[in-house]
Amino acid sequence: MWTSALLLVLLTVTSQTLAKAKNRFTHYPSWNAKVYPIWKAGDPKYEDSWKGGKVNFNVKNDSPTLTGAKVTFTIELEFPHNQEVLPDGSVVWAEDCVVNGTKYFKSEPVYPTKDADWEAVFPDGTPVKDDKKPPYVFVWKTWGKYWQVADGPCSSLTISTDDIPLGSYTMDIVIYHYRSKEKFIPLGYASTQFSITDQIPFAVSLDQVNDIVAGDMRFVQNRAIAFTVTLHDPSQYLSNADITFNWDFGDESGALISREMTVTHTYVSSGSFKPQVVIQAVIPDKACDPPSDPPTSSTGPTADQATTVRTPDLVSPVPKLVSTKPAHLNINMVLSDTEEDNAEGEASTASMVQADQEAAVAKTPPPINKLQTGNKMAANGKRTVRLSGRVAAIAVAKREAEDKPSDDDCVIYRYGSFCTAIEVFEGIEKVEIVQMENVLMTTPRKDTNVLDITVTCQGSHPKEVCSVILDSDCLKPIHMACNLLEPSKECQLVLRHFFNSSGDYCINVSMANDVSLAAATARFTVDLGSGLSSSGTIVMLLGVLVLILTVGIVGYSYKRLKPYHPLKEAASEGPQLSGVRSSAAASMLWNSLNRRGAIDNSPLLQDRPL
């Protein structure tokens, strides 16, 4: 008994370990494991699957996706830092380096292209329709189906969501790299989550001119707010739909019905409001299009065709999923493995809707026909998706040729809603420059022009004032100053600026508080006057006049107070003759300069005979 119990515990632990080691991505019956080997997640061989390091995968998708639209998945391979991708998709070494003892040079291909005379095939054996050997093969899996894509290091896949139940799903990807003839090496696995919804995905942005903090949902009264709707419709599923927007701004101003993506509304009072919008899209039903040529019968699915998912007790046969592929891609969708893709793996990919959505209808009628939905769907053979817990059933019924649909039956109604809360405050309504006064201040060193600007405002009291001095064209800032303001009863203040040079200027005065901003602009001229009126020039002129007056006084005093020495006839002495002559010559020069006339006014003072 102990042996049996021990064996049971061992089997349980082993099964749990295998379940954890088993990768979600399982191969299908026709998988060519020789060309495309399958390695489990965590296999040590992944460490050496690429020279120079590990390759990472950046996988994205454009969900949420409106049911009936197409969802696109993208993958980009991120190579080691010492490698780079060329425009043609080839990977080369970005620098000279040594890896595992091997020397590699810059611009040398990491894996040189090998000319192999063989026909490339997908894992299921389908030929790759391309003249050039594909460097990578991506196998995508979801909903029990596989899509095979041959492409470069960046690839994408677009598939339709027709007749897929609402919920959240997982797209698994395995990436292979062409290494040699009939040999692809797996680089790893990746996955991404995506969702399908019957609500129109969209976003609403609210903007107001001169909003201090964008996105804080705080706005100013008596100023228009722009409400802009941005639809999330990357596949253009709603391109031909008639879309209307029903707005309620929450201030009892009434409803606004518009087909424009942007509307404006002005709140005339302050307070808290909850604006909301309901979107209705009337989409033409492709099922009502005139039937094309009847398809010819075939023994099996084509390369780009989907086959029925055989997941017992989960889903009934699902119609074909049409995928859109670019011209440069090779896409092949094949049947999944009926043995390994069990109910546990598939059921975990979908997060079904709640119990109240158990009878969700793929084509939602207008609200006025809500009570007649069930009868019309049964009578006309509409496709209905019914969700119950983890079990999804898709019932497909055929429409008789003589049953002509009505106008309401040829459109699909989809809705979306949005609601938010905002705060509206009284703001600074107006800023006005009422007076500008120039005052010339004279100092011993320089003259300064003082500009006093009187500014008033209306509305709520500002907390900060900023003034910017610009050039005459109001384009180039010269000086800026900001100051905090104390609360006061009246919104009036005087700003003072100093200027050291003349010229034409422009000033911008702005006032702001937590929710609003207002500004005013004016031009003015600063004139410091001519140079003659400058205090420095006046002082210099006064100094020159004082100097001239001083020189005159000194000269006059010297003339009047100089002692007089009479001329005497000296004896004829040889050594003193030259000195007497020079002294007489100097006296004659001074007398000639100071002589007032040709007549000597004091002849009696001379010590010589009359």
SESE-788667 format. One record per residue (C-alpha): residue number from 1; residue in three letters; x, y, z. Coordinates in steps of 0.05 Angstrom, whole numbers, padded with zeros to 5 digits. Layout:
SESE-788667
PT  nr rest     c1     c2     c3
PT NUM  ALA      X      Y      Z
...
***
This chain:
SESE-788667
PT  nr rest     c1     c2     c3
PT   1  MET  00000  00000  00000
PT   2  TRP  00056  00047  00017
PT   3  THR  00088  00030 -00049
PT   4  SER  00024  00046 -00087
PT   5  ALA  00016  00112 -00050
PT   6  LEU  00089  00130 -00063
PT   7  LEU  00081  00112 -00137
PT   8  LEU  00017  00155 -00140
PT   9  VAL  00053  00215 -00109
PT  10  LEU  00112  00205 -00156
PT  11  LEU  00066  00202 -00217
PT  12  THR  00030  00265 -00194
PT  13  VAL  00094  00304 -00184
PT  14  THR  00121  00279 -00251
PT  15  SER  00057  00298 -00288
PT  16  GLN  00059  00368 -00257
PT  17  THR  00132  00376 -00276
PT  18  LEU  00118  00354 -00347
PT  19  ALA  00059  00400 -00351
PT  20  LYS  00103  00458 -00330
PT  21  ALA  00159  00439 -00377
PT  22  LYS  00112  00429 -00435
PT  23  ASN  00110  00490 -00478
PT  24  ARG  00043  00519 -00498
PT  25  PHE  00068  00518 -00570
PT  26  THR  00059  00446 -00593
PT  27  HIS  00070  00420 -00663
PT  28  TYR  00015  00395 -00708
PT  29  PRO  00014  00325 -00740
PT  30  SER  00046  00346 -00806
PT  31  TRP  00104  00384 -00773
PT  32  ASN  00171  00368 -00803
PT  33  ALA  00212  00361 -00741
PT  34  LYS  00275  00344 -00781
PT  35  VAL  00277  00412 -00815
PT  36  TYR  00244  00449 -00758
PT  37  PRO  00268  00417 -00693
PT  38  ILE  00226  00428 -00631
PT  39  TRP  00261  00448 -00567
PT  40  LYS  00224  00456 -00501
PT  41  ALA  00227  00521 -00464
PT  42  GLY  00290  00525 -00421
PT  43  ASP  00329  00477 -00465
PT  44  PRO  00404  00490 -00457
PT  45  LYS  00412  00488 -00532
PT  46  TYR  00380  00557 -00536
PT  47  GLU  00443  00586 -00505
PT  48  ASP  00482  00571 -00568
PT  49  SER  00426  00582 -00618
PT  50  TRP  00457  00649 -00640
PT  51  LYS  00529  00672 -00644
PT  52  GLY  00549  00728 -00597
PT  53  GLY  00492  00724 -00547
PT  54  LYS  00417  00716 -00539
PT  55  VAL  00365  00743 -00587
PT  56  ASN  00306  00779 -00555
PT  57  PHE  00237  00787 -00584
PT  58  ASN  00195  00850 -00583
PT  59  VAL  00123  00828 -00596
PT  60  LYS  00065  00877 -00599
PT  61  ASN -00007  00880 -00623
PT  62  ASP -00058  00934 -00636
PT  63  SER -00114  00909 -00592
PT  64  PRO -00165  00920 -00562
PT  65  THR -00200  00899 -00626
PT  66  LEU -00273  00909 -00642
PT  67  THR -00306  00843 -00658
PT  68  GLY -00308  00835 -00733
PT  69  ALA -00246  00878 -00744
PT  70  LYS -00176  00854 -00757
PT  71  VAL -00120  00850 -00707
PT  72  THR -00047  00859 -00726
PT  73  PHE  00013  00828 -00691
PT  74  THR  00085  00851 -00700
PT  75  ILE  00150  00821 -00679
PT  76  GLU  00220  00850 -00681
PT  77  LEU  00283  00811 -00667
PT  78  GLU  00333  00847 -00622
PT  79  PHE  00403  00821 -00632
PT  80  PRO  00464  00826 -00585
PT  81  HIS  00495  00894 -00577
PT  82  ASN  00556  00876 -00618
PT  83  GLN  00513  00862 -00679
PT  84  GLU  00471  00905 -00725
PT  85  VAL  00418  00896 -00778
PT  86  LEU  00430  00923 -00848
PT  87  PRO  00374  00953 -00890
PT  88  ASP  00368  00888 -00930
PT  89  GLY  00355  00849 -00865
PT  90  SER  00422  00815 -00859
PT  91  VAL  00457  00815 -00792
PT  92  VAL  00531  00834 -00788
PT  93  TRP  00582  00846 -00733
PT  94  ALA  00581  00918 -00710
PT  95  GLU  00654  00916 -00687
PT  96  ASP  00714  00872 -00686
PT  97  CYS  00707  00821 -00630
PT  98  VAL  00725  00752 -00606
PT  99  VAL  00669  00703 -00589
PT 100  ASN  00685  00635 -00559
PT 101  GLY  00757  00641 -00584
PT 102  THR  00738  00659 -00655
PT 103  LYS  00757  00726 -00685
PT 104  TYR  00703  00764 -00723
PT 105  PHE  00711  00829 -00761
PT 106  LYS  00666  00889 -00769
PT 107  SER  00614  00885 -00824
PT 108  GLU  00625  00810 -00830
PT 109  PRO  00559  00771 -00834
PT 110  VAL  00543  00734 -00770
PT 111  TYR  00515  00676 -00812
PT 112  PRO  00540  00680 -00884
PT 113  THR  00488  00663 -00936
PT 114  LYS  00496  00594 -00964
PT 115  ASP  00472  00579 -01034
PT 116  ALA  00433  00515 -01026
PT 117  ASP  00398  00483 -01085
PT 118  TRP  00335  00464 -01049
PT 119  GLU  00263  00486 -01043
PT 120  ALA  00248  00520 -00978
PT 121  VAL  00186  00494 -00943
PT 122  PHE  00145  00512 -00881
PT 123  PRO  00142  00465 -00822
PT 124  ASP  00080  00431 -00852
PT 125  GLY  00117  00418 -00917
PT 126  THR  00084  00473 -00958
PT 127  PRO  00134  00506 -01005
PT 128  VAL  00155  00577 -00990
PT 129  LYS  00135  00617 -01051
PT 130  ASP  00195  00663 -01054
PT 131  ASP  00255  00667 -01100
PT 132  LYS  00301  00683 -01042
PT 133  LYS  00311  00636 -00984
PT 134  PRO  00275  00666 -00924
PT 135  PRO  00323  00681 -00866
PT 136  TYR  00269  00671 -00814
PT 137  VAL  00204  00633 -00806
PT 138  PHE  00152  00654 -00755
PT 139  VAL  00097  00606 -00734
PT 140  TRP  00039  00641 -00699
PT 141  LYS -00013  00603 -00660
PT 142  THR -00080  00622 -00628
PT 143  TRP -00151  00597 -00628
PT 144  GLY -00124  00528 -00645
PT 145  LYS -00098  00551 -00713
PT 146  TYR -00028  00564 -00740
PT 147  TRP -00002  00617 -00788
PT 148  GLN  00067  00607 -00820
PT 149  VAL  00104  00669 -00843
PT 150  ALA  00171  00674 -00879
PT 151  ASP  00202  00742 -00870
PT 152  GLY  00262  00783 -00845
PT 153  PRO  00280  00803 -00774
PT 154  CYS  00216  00846 -00771
PT 155  SER  00150  00814 -00788
PT 156  SER  00075  00822 -00778
PT 157  LEU  00012  00783 -00783
PT 158  THR -00060  00808 -00791
PT 159  ILE -00119  00762 -00778
PT 160  SER -00194  00772 -00775
PT 161  THR -00237  00766 -00713
PT 162  ASP -00301  00746 -00747
PT 163  ASP -00343  00698 -00705
PT 164  ILE -00291  00696 -00649
PT 165  PRO -00322  00700 -00579
PT 166  LEU -00307  00762 -00538
PT 167  GLY -00251  00757 -00488
PT 168  SER -00176  00759 -00477
PT 169  TYR -00130  00712 -00516
PT 170  THR -00056  00694 -00523
PT 171  MET -00018  00693 -00588
PT 172  ASP  00042  00646 -00585
PT 173  ILE  00101  00651 -00633
PT 174  VAL  00160  00606 -00647
PT 175  ILE  00218  00636 -00687
PT 176  TYR  00264  00596 -00733
PT 177  HIS  00327  00619 -00768
PT 178  TYR  00352  00588 -00834
PT 179  ARG  00419  00558 -00819
PT 180  SER  00436  00509 -00874
PT 181  LYS  00404  00465 -00926
PT 182  GLU  00340  00436 -00899
PT 183  LYS  00356  00462 -00829
PT 184  PHE  00323  00516 -00788
PT 185  ILE  00345  00529 -00716
PT 186  PRO  00293  00553 -00665
PT 187  LEU  00313  00619 -00633
PT 188  GLY  00259  00617 -00580
PT 189  TYR  00186  00627 -00562
PT 190  ALA  00147  00690 -00549
PT 191  SER  00075  00709 -00535
PT 192  THR  00030  00769 -00530
PT 193  GLN -00039  00782 -00500
PT 194  PHE -00096  00812 -00541
PT 195  SER -00170  00823 -00530
PT 196  ILE -00234  00824 -00571
PT 197  THR -00291  00869 -00549
PT 198  ASP -00359  00891 -00573
PT 199  GLN -00349  00961 -00545
PT 200  ILE -00319  01013 -00592
PT 201  PRO -00248  01028 -00567
PT 202  PHE -00235  01102 -00565
PT 203  ALA -00203  01157 -00523
PT 204  VAL -00226  01228 -00505
PT 205  SER -00179  01286 -00493
PT 206  LEU -00199  01352 -00460
PT 207  ASP -00160  01416 -00477
PT 208  GLN -00168  01489 -00459
PT 209  VAL -00128  01549 -00483
PT 210  ASN -00077  01573 -00432
PT 211  ASP -00087  01512 -00388
PT 212  ILE -00034  01514 -00333
PT 213  VAL -00027  01438 -00323
PT 214  ALA -00052  01397 -00382
PT 215  GLY -00089  01334 -00363
PT 216  ASP -00105  01353 -00291
PT 217  MET -00180  01359 -00307
PT 218  ARG -00182  01429 -00277
PT 219  PHE -00210  01483 -00322
PT 220  VAL -00232  01556 -00321
PT 221  GLN -00303  01579 -00328
PT 222  ASN -00325  01623 -00386
PT 223  ARG -00271  01593 -00430
PT 224  ALA -00285  01540 -00483
PT 225  ILE -00262  01468 -00472
PT 226  ALA -00248  01424 -00532
PT 227  PHE -00271  01352 -00527
PT 228  THR -00235  01309 -00579
PT 229  VAL -00252  01236 -00593
PT 230  THR -00198  01190 -00622
PT 231  LEU -00223  01123 -00647
PT 232  HIS -00178  01062 -00640
PT 233  ASP -00191  01030 -00708
PT 234  PRO -00124  01010 -00738
PT 235  SER -00156  00962 -00788
PT 236  GLN -00205  01015 -00813
PT 237  TYR -00264  00971 -00795
PT 238  LEU -00307  01033 -00781
PT 239  SER -00285  01071 -00843
PT 240  ASN -00353  01061 -00876
PT 241  ALA -00395  01066 -00813
PT 242  ASP -00443  01122 -00794
PT 243  ILE -00417  01146 -00727
PT 244  THR -00454  01194 -00682
PT 245  PHE -00433  01224 -00615
PT 246  ASN -00484  01239 -00561
PT 247  TRP -00454  01288 -00511
PT 248  ASP -00479  01306 -00442
PT 249  PHE -00433  01357 -00408
PT 250  GLY -00464  01349 -00339
PT 251  ASP -00484  01422 -00328
PT 252  GLU -00557  01415 -00348
PT 253  SER -00544  01449 -00414
PT 254  GLY -00577  01394 -00454
PT 255  ALA -00552  01340 -00500
PT 256  LEU -00510  01352 -00561
PT 257  ILE -00512  01302 -00619
PT 258  SER -00456  01309 -00669
PT 259  ARG -00418  01271 -00722
PT 260  GLU -00355  01313 -00712
PT 261  MET -00295  01284 -00675
PT 262  THR -00284  01350 -00636
PT 263  VAL -00336  01392 -00601
PT 264  THR -00329  01451 -00554
PT 265  HIS -00367  01470 -00492
PT 266  THR -00362  01529 -00443
PT 267  TYR -00380  01523 -00370
PT 268  VAL -00409  01589 -00344
PT 269  SER -00405  01570 -00270
PT 270  SER -00354  01538 -00226
PT 271  GLY -00362  01470 -00193
PT 272  SER -00354  01395 -00206
PT 273  PHE -00382  01364 -00270
PT 274  LYS -00384  01296 -00303
PT 275  PRO -00385  01302 -00379
PT 276  GLN -00400  01238 -00417
PT 277  VAL -00408  01215 -00488
PT 278  VAL -00442  01155 -00520
PT 279  ILE -00417  01133 -00589
PT 280  GLN -00462  01095 -00638
PT 281  ALA -00433  01064 -00701
PT 282  VAL -00478  01036 -00755
PT 283  ILE -00434  00988 -00795
PT 284  PRO -00455  00958 -00862
PT 285  ASP -00462  00882 -00856
PT 286  LYS -00418  00846 -00906
PT 287  ALA -00467  00788 -00904
PT 288  CYS -00516  00831 -00943
PT 289  ASP -00468  00843 -01000
PT 290  PRO -00487  00810 -01066
PT 291  PRO -00460  00739 -01068
PT 292  SER -00399  00727 -01112
PT 293  ASP -00388  00668 -01157
PT 294  PRO -00402  00603 -01121
PT 295  PRO -00338  00571 -01096
PT 296  THR -00314  00507 -01128
PT 297  SER -00309  00445 -01086
PT 298  SER -00240  00422 -01066
PT 299  THR -00213  00361 -01031
PT 300  GLY -00174  00400 -00980
PT 301  PRO -00156  00470 -00956
PT 302  THR -00109  00514 -00997
PT 303  ALA -00044  00542 -00971
PT 304  ASP -00076  00605 -00943
PT 305  GLN -00140  00573 -00919
PT 306  ALA -00161  00555 -00849
PT 307  THR -00191  00488 -00831
PT 308  THR -00238  00469 -00776
PT 309  VAL -00213  00469 -00704
PT 310  ARG -00225  00402 -00674
PT 311  THR -00225  00416 -00600
PT 312  PRO -00276  00369 -00570
PT 313  ASP -00329  00396 -00523
PT 314  LEU -00305  00467 -00532
PT 315  VAL -00324  00496 -00598
PT 316  SER -00363  00473 -00658
PT 317  PRO -00332  00480 -00728
PT 318  VAL -00308  00552 -00736
PT 319  PRO -00315  00587 -00803
PT 320  LYS -00252  00605 -00842
PT 321  LEU -00208  00661 -00815
PT 322  VAL -00184  00706 -00870
PT 323  SER -00115  00736 -00858
PT 324  THR -00087  00796 -00895
PT 325  LYS -00015  00788 -00916
PT 326  PRO  00033  00836 -00949
PT 327  ALA  00061  00818 -01016
PT 328  HIS  00130  00802 -00989
PT 329  LEU  00106  00752 -00939
PT 330  ASN  00091  00678 -00946
PT 331  ILE  00034  00659 -00900
PT 332  ASN  00006  00590 -00892
PT 333  MET -00047  00571 -00842
PT 334  VAL -00055  00498 -00823
PT 335  LEU -00094  00454 -00776
PT 336  SER -00072  00448 -00704
PT 337  ASP -00055  00384 -00670
PT 338  THR -00117  00348 -00646
PT 339  GLU -00081  00310 -00592
PT 340  GLU -00033  00359 -00559
PT 341  ASP -00076  00422 -00562
PT 342  ASN -00123  00399 -00508
PT 343  ALA -00180  00434 -00474
PT 344  GLU -00135  00460 -00418
PT 345  GLY -00089  00497 -00466
PT 346  GLU -00143  00530 -00507
PT 347  ALA -00192  00546 -00452
PT 348  SER -00138  00585 -00414
PT 349  THR -00127  00631 -00473
PT 350  ALA -00196  00662 -00469
PT 351  SER -00223  00703 -00412
PT 352  MET -00297  00699 -00426
PT 353  VAL -00348  00752 -00411
PT 354  GLN -00390  00753 -00348
PT 355  ALA -00453  00713 -00338
PT 356  ASP -00498  00771 -00356
PT 357  GLN -00466  00770 -00426
PT 358  GLU -00482  00697 -00435
PT 359  ALA -00529  00712 -00493
PT 360  ALA -00487  00764 -00529
PT 361  VAL -00509  00775 -00601
PT 362  ALA -00458  00785 -00655
PT 363  LYS -00503  00836 -00690
PT 364  THR -00534  00882 -00639
PT 365  PRO -00599  00912 -00663
PT 366  PRO -00621  00983 -00648
PT 367  PRO -00647  00994 -00577
PT 368  ILE -00719  00999 -00601
PT 369  ASN -00716  00928 -00627
PT 370  LYS -00684  00899 -00566
PT 371  LEU -00744  00857 -00547
PT 372  GLN -00749  00827 -00616
PT 373  THR -00677  00805 -00621
PT 374  GLY -00686  00733 -00604
PT 375  ASN -00743  00721 -00652
PT 376  LYS -00710  00757 -00711
PT 377  MET -00645  00720 -00701
PT 378  ALA -00681  00653 -00701
PT 379  ALA -00724  00670 -00761
PT 380  ASN -00671  00700 -00805
PT 381  GLY -00615  00653 -00786
PT 382  LYS -00569  00705 -00754
PT 383  ARG -00502  00683 -00727
PT 384  THR -00504  00682 -00651
PT 385  VAL -00447  00675 -00603
PT 386  ARG -00467  00646 -00536
PT 387  LEU -00417  00644 -00479
PT 388  SER -00425  00601 -00418
PT 389  GLY -00368  00597 -00368
PT 390  ARG -00308  00567 -00404
PT 391  VAL -00349  00532 -00457
PT 392  ALA -00361  00570 -00521
PT 393  ALA -00409  00548 -00576
PT 394  ILE -00417  00579 -00644
PT 395  ALA -00481  00562 -00680
PT 396  VAL -00477  00573 -00755
PT 397  ALA -00542  00573 -00795
PT 398  LYS -00553  00583 -00869
PT 399  ARG -00598  00637 -00898
PT 400  GLU -00645  00615 -00951
PT 401  ALA -00637  00651 -01017
PT 402  GLU -00708  00675 -01019
PT 403  ASP -00703  00707 -00949
PT 404  LYS -00686  00779 -00965
PT 405  PRO -00660  00817 -00904
PT 406  SER -00692  00882 -00883
PT 407  ASP -00654  00947 -00879
PT 408  ASP -00643  00939 -00803
PT 409  ASP -00616  00869 -00815
PT 410  CYS -00562  00894 -00862
PT 411  VAL -00526  00937 -00811
PT 412  ILE -00489  00922 -00746
PT 413  TYR -00495  00968 -00687
PT 414  ARG -00436  00979 -00641
PT 415  TYR -00432  01026 -00581
PT 416  GLY -00381  01057 -00536
PT 417  SER -00385  01104 -00476
PT 418  PHE -00339  01150 -00437
PT 419  CYS -00348  01190 -00373
PT 420  THR -00300  01232 -00331
PT 421  ALA -00301  01282 -00274
PT 422  ILE -00275  01353 -00281
PT 423  GLU -00268  01415 -00236
PT 424  VAL -00285  01485 -00262
PT 425  PHE -00259  01546 -00226
PT 426  GLU -00264  01621 -00234
PT 427  GLY -00201  01644 -00269
PT 428  ILE -00164  01708 -00284
PT 429  GLU -00210  01737 -00336
PT 430  LYS -00168  01795 -00362
PT 431  VAL -00101  01829 -00353
PT 432  GLU -00093  01901 -00376
PT 433  ILE -00035  01951 -00377
PT 434  VAL -00068  02016 -00358
PT 435  GLN -00008  02063 -00350
PT 436  MET  00066  02067 -00369
PT 437  GLU  00109  02123 -00340
PT 438  ASN  00182  02139 -00357
PT 439  VAL  00225  02172 -00303
PT 440  LEU  00298  02193 -00313
PT 441  MET  00341  02181 -00252
PT 442  THR  00409  02217 -00252
PT 443  THR  00467  02190 -00212
PT 444  PRO  00540  02211 -00208
PT 445  ARG  00561  02152 -00251
PT 446  LYS  00505  02144 -00302
PT 447  ASP  00434  02160 -00320
PT 448  THR  00380  02107 -00313
PT 449  ASN  00310  02106 -00342
PT 450  VAL  00257  02077 -00296
PT 451  LEU  00194  02049 -00327
PT 452  ASP  00134  02042 -00280
PT 453  ILE  00079  01997 -00309
PT 454  THR  00011  01997 -00276
PT 455  VAL -00027  01931 -00288
PT 456  THR -00097  01911 -00269
PT 457  CYS -00135  01845 -00274
PT 458  GLN -00205  01818 -00269
PT 459  GLY -00231  01753 -00240
PT 460  SER -00195  01711 -00189
PT 461  HIS -00133  01737 -00155
PT 462  PRO -00067  01717 -00186
PT 463  LYS -00011  01684 -00145
PT 464  GLU  00046  01702 -00191
PT 465  VAL  00063  01756 -00241
PT 466  CYS  00117  01752 -00294
PT 467  SER  00141  01807 -00341
PT 468  VAL  00185  01795 -00402
PT 469  ILE  00222  01851 -00437
PT 470  LEU  00229  01837 -00512
PT 471  ASP  00256  01872 -00573
PT 472  SER  00215  01920 -00614
PT 473  ASP  00184  01862 -00654
PT 474  CYS  00163  01825 -00590
PT 475  LEU  00202  01764 -00612
PT 476  LYS  00269  01761 -00577
PT 477  PRO  00268  01761 -00500
PT 478  ILE  00317  01808 -00466
PT 479  HIS  00299  01803 -00393
PT 480  MET  00248  01765 -00351
PT 481  ALA  00227  01773 -00279
PT 482  CYS  00174  01736 -00238
PT 483  ASN  00147  01753 -00169
PT 484  LEU  00098  01722 -00121
PT 485  LEU  00038  01763 -00101
PT 486  GLU  00003  01771 -00035
PT 487  PRO -00073  01765 -00033
PT 488  SER -00108  01833 -00036
PT 489  LYS -00177  01860 -00047
PT 490  GLU -00160  01897 -00111
PT 491  CYS -00120  01867 -00168
PT 492  GLN -00075  01926 -00185
PT 493  LEU  00000  01931 -00181
PT 494  VAL  00059  01971 -00207
PT 495  LEU  00118  01937 -00240
PT 496  ARG  00184  01975 -00244
PT 497  HIS  00239  01962 -00295
PT 498  PHE  00306  01998 -00304
PT 499  PHE  00337  02014 -00372
PT 500  ASN  00408  02038 -00386
PT 501  SER  00401  02049 -00460
PT 502  SER  00351  02082 -00506
PT 503  GLY  00308  02044 -00556
PT 504  ASP  00241  02013 -00573
PT 505  TYR  00219  01954 -00531
PT 506  CYS  00160  01908 -00520
PT 507  ILE  00136  01882 -00453
PT 508  ASN  00092  01821 -00438
PT 509  VAL  00058  01817 -00370
PT 510  SER  00026  01752 -00349
PT 511  MET -00012  01734 -00286
PT 512  ALA -00026  01662 -00264
PT 513  ASN -00055  01621 -00208
PT 514  ASP -00068  01547 -00200
PT 515  VAL -00119  01542 -00256
PT 516  SER -00113  01602 -00302
PT 517  LEU -00065  01647 -00340
PT 518  ALA -00077  01714 -00372
PT 519  ALA -00029  01762 -00406
PT 520  ALA -00023  01831 -00438
PT 521  THR  00028  01862 -00484
PT 522  ALA  00049  01934 -00499
PT 523  ARG  00104  01972 -00535
PT 524  PHE  00143  02031 -00508
PT 525  THR  00203  02075 -00521
PT 526  VAL  00261  02093 -00475
PT 527  ASP  00298  02159 -00488
PT 528  LEU  00356  02178 -00443
PT 529  GLY  00364  02247 -00477
PT 530  SER  00424  02280 -00513
PT 531  GLY  00495  02282 -00488
PT 532  LEU  00493  02357 -00468
PT 533  SER  00443  02345 -00414
PT 534  SER  00484  02290 -00384
PT 535  SER  00509  02304 -00314
PT 536  GLY  00578  02277 -00331
PT 537  THR  00584  02326 -00390
PT 538  ILE  00562  02384 -00346
PT 539  VAL  00614  02367 -00294
PT 540  MET  00668  02363 -00347
PT 541  LEU  00649  02432 -00375
PT 542  LEU  00650  02462 -00306
PT 543  GLY  00719  02433 -00294
PT 544  VAL  00745  02464 -00359
PT 545  LEU  00717  02532 -00340
PT 546  VAL  00748  02529 -00271
PT 547  LEU  00815  02512 -00301
PT 548  ILE  00812  02570 -00350
PT 549  LEU  00792  02618 -00294
PT 550  THR  00849  02593 -00250
PT 551  VAL  00901  02604 -00305
PT 552  GLY  00875  02675 -00317
PT 553  ILE  00879  02693 -00243
PT 554  VAL  00949  02666 -00237
PT 555  GLY  00972  02705 -00298
PT 556  TYR  00940  02770 -00274
PT 557  SER  00970  02762 -00204
PT 558  TYR  01038  02748 -00232
PT 559  LYS  01035  02812 -00273
PT 560  ARG  01015  02857 -00216
PT 561  LEU  01056  02829 -00160
PT 562  LYS  01122  02816 -00197
PT 563  PRO  01181  02859 -00166
PT 564  TYR  01213  02910 -00213
PT 565  HIS  01288  02909 -00225
PT 566  PRO  01316  02974 -00259
PT 567  LEU  01365  02968 -00315
PT 568  LYS  01435  02994 -00297
PT 569  GLU  01494  03007 -00341
PT 570  ALA  01549  02962 -00319
PT 571  ALA  01622  02971 -00331
PT 572  SER  01652  02940 -00391
PT 573  GLU  01674  02876 -00360
PT 574  GLY  01688  02820 -00407
PT 575  PRO  01662  02761 -00364
PT 576  GLN  01595  02796 -00348
PT 577  LEU  01578  02820 -00417
PT 578  SER  01541  02759 -00442
PT 579  GLY  01499  02754 -00379
PT 580  VAL  01478  02827 -00383
PT 581  ARG  01458  02819 -00455
PT 582  SER  01416  02757 -00442
PT 583  SER  01381  02790 -00383
PT 584  ALA  01367  02852 -00425
PT 585  ALA  01339  02809 -00481
PT 586  ALA  01291  02773 -00432
PT 587  SER  01268  02840 -00404
PT 588  MET  01255  02868 -00472
PT 589  LEU  01213  02806 -00491
PT 590  TRP  01171  02812 -00428
PT 591  ASN  01161  02886 -00438
PT 592  SER  01140  02876 -00510
PT 593  LEU  01088  02824 -00488
PT 594  ASN  01060  02868 -00433
PT 595  ARG  01065  02934 -00469
PT 596  ARG  00999  02969 -00474
PT 597  GLY  01022  03022 -00523
PT 598  ALA  01080  03052 -00559
PT 599  ILE  01089  03106 -00505
PT 600  ASP  01123  03092 -00439
PT 601  ASN  01074  03112 -00385
PT 602  SER  01127  03118 -00330
PT 603  PRO  01188  03150 -00359
PT 604  LEU  01207  03184 -00293
PT 605  LEU  01216  03117 -00259
PT 606  GLN  01274  03100 -00304
PT 607  ASP  01342  03112 -00274
PT 608  ARG  01369  03148 -00333
PT 609  PRO  01379  03222 -00351
PT 610  LEU  01321  03258 -00384
***
